[in-house]
Amino acid sequence: MKNRYTFGDNDAAADRLVLLARAYEPSSAAFLESVRPARPSNARAVDLGSGPGYTTALLHGTLGARETWGLDASERLVAAARAAFDAPLTFTVHDVTESPYPVAEVDVFYARYLFTHLASPASVLEAAAAAAAPGAVFVIEDNCALESPDPLFTDYYARVRTMHAHYGQNMFIGERLPELAGETSWTLERFARTRIELDARVMARLHAINVGTWRRDPFAASAFDAAEIDAMASALEAVAAGDRSAPHVTCVMGQMVLRL
Ligand SMILES: C[S@@+](CC[C@H](N)C(=O)[O-])C[C@H]1O[C@@H](n2cnc3c(N)ncnc32)[C@H](O)[C@@H]1O
């Protein structure tokens, strides 16, 4: 099945990724700090599925690599990243499931919230291996679960999960990461499930923006009732604005380190 990115790359989608970057920065920074190479000033790092560049900047800031690249399939998001960040960050349009990459001898690969959007996630591991320096590491973060006692959020997650599954994707691919690595030339160094408590208002804002994008997806438009989606979007907006209270959301993040 062909990979299809359902969360869009218009201005709203790009703004959502900026908010997402802010929400997850502390946990991702702590994880990245733990894989800093012995001599980062010689290292080349690459962020796969870099979006508007915030994860690339985070990767660069935490590792202090000599050069850091961001690769993304979206021309619009790559243009936004180039507008926001200067050298030594380099952004290039590339489908990261396809080899060869436009950069070689890579010491550190990083991918956050990429694998969940791919019908063929193992192809990224193979393509990255072909561009890797000896002893390279691959650092991956993707959701194992999103937990909330609030039916508004659980309904939202169930619908996104259904849409992802329709396109051969796994919203909670975090749980499958070690198994995926086992099919490749990478060796599993560690895998952990890290619980991250997230403000419901922030999550509701992210989800409300996202509903505006994915509700136009052909599958979502035919499978989901438009009035129910309107009601969901309004309720999410109300939580985001502080007019409806909701308990925090717990993200169970799968954090994996692979070595070649
Ligand atoms: C949810 S965003 C994550 C962005 C960033 N890594 C973060 O965590 O904030 C997923 C990104 O992966 C990109 N993407 C999806 N499929 C891709 C592919 N096959 N090759 C390259 N980029 C891809 C999308 O364009 C989008 O920018």
The ligand as a MOL file (V3000), in Angstrom:
LIG
                    3D

  0  0  0     0  0            999 V3000
M  V30 BEGIN CTAB
M  V30 COUNTS 27 29 0 0 0
M  V30 BEGIN ATOM
M  V30 1 C 3.4560 14.2960 12.4420 0
M  V30 2 S 4.6780 15.0690 11.4690 0 CHG=1
M  V30 3 C 6.0780 15.0270 12.5700 0
M  V30 4 C 7.0210 16.1780 12.3820 0
M  V30 5 C 8.1880 16.2020 13.3870 0
M  V30 6 N 9.0080 15.0260 13.2700 0
M  V30 7 C 7.6550 16.3300 14.8070 0
M  V30 8 O 7.6620 15.3490 15.5600 0
M  V30 9 O 7.1960 17.4240 15.1590 0 CHG=-1
M  V30 10 C 5.1150 13.8310 10.2680 0
M  V30 11 C 6.0090 14.3840 9.1660 0
M  V30 12 O 6.4520 13.2910 8.3570 0
M  V30 13 C 6.4230 13.6980 7.0030 0
M  V30 14 N 6.3370 12.4900 6.1870 0
M  V30 15 C 5.3100 11.6110 6.1200 0
M  V30 16 N 5.6260 10.6210 5.2700 0
M  V30 17 C 6.8900 10.8790 4.8020 0
M  V30 18 C 7.7710 10.2190 3.8970 0
M  V30 19 N 7.4290 9.0760 3.2900 0
M  V30 20 N 8.9850 10.7760 3.6630 0
M  V30 21 C 9.3490 11.9260 4.2710 0
M  V30 22 N 8.5460 12.5980 5.1260 0
M  V30 23 C 7.3370 12.0700 5.3950 0
M  V30 24 C 5.2280 14.6260 6.9050 0
M  V30 25 O 5.3080 15.4750 5.7740 0
M  V30 26 C 5.3110 15.3700 8.2310 0
M  V30 27 O 6.1050 16.5230 8.1150 0
M  V30 END ATOM
M  V30 BEGIN BOND
M  V30 1 1 1 2
M  V30 2 1 2 3
M  V30 3 1 2 10
M  V30 4 1 3 4
M  V30 5 1 4 5
M  V30 6 1 5 6
M  V30 7 1 5 7
M  V30 8 2 7 8
M  V30 9 1 7 9
M  V30 10 1 10 11
M  V30 11 1 11 12
M  V30 12 1 11 26
M  V30 13 1 12 13
M  V30 14 1 13 14
M  V30 15 1 13 24
M  V30 16 1 14 15
M  V30 17 1 14 23
M  V30 18 2 15 16
M  V30 19 1 16 17
M  V30 20 1 17 18
M  V30 21 2 17 23
M  V30 22 1 18 19
M  V30 23 2 18 20
M  V30 24 1 20 21
M  V30 25 2 21 22
M  V30 26 1 22 23
M  V30 27 1 24 25
M  V30 28 1 24 26
M  V30 29 1 26 27
M  V30 END BOND
M  V30 END CTAB
M  END
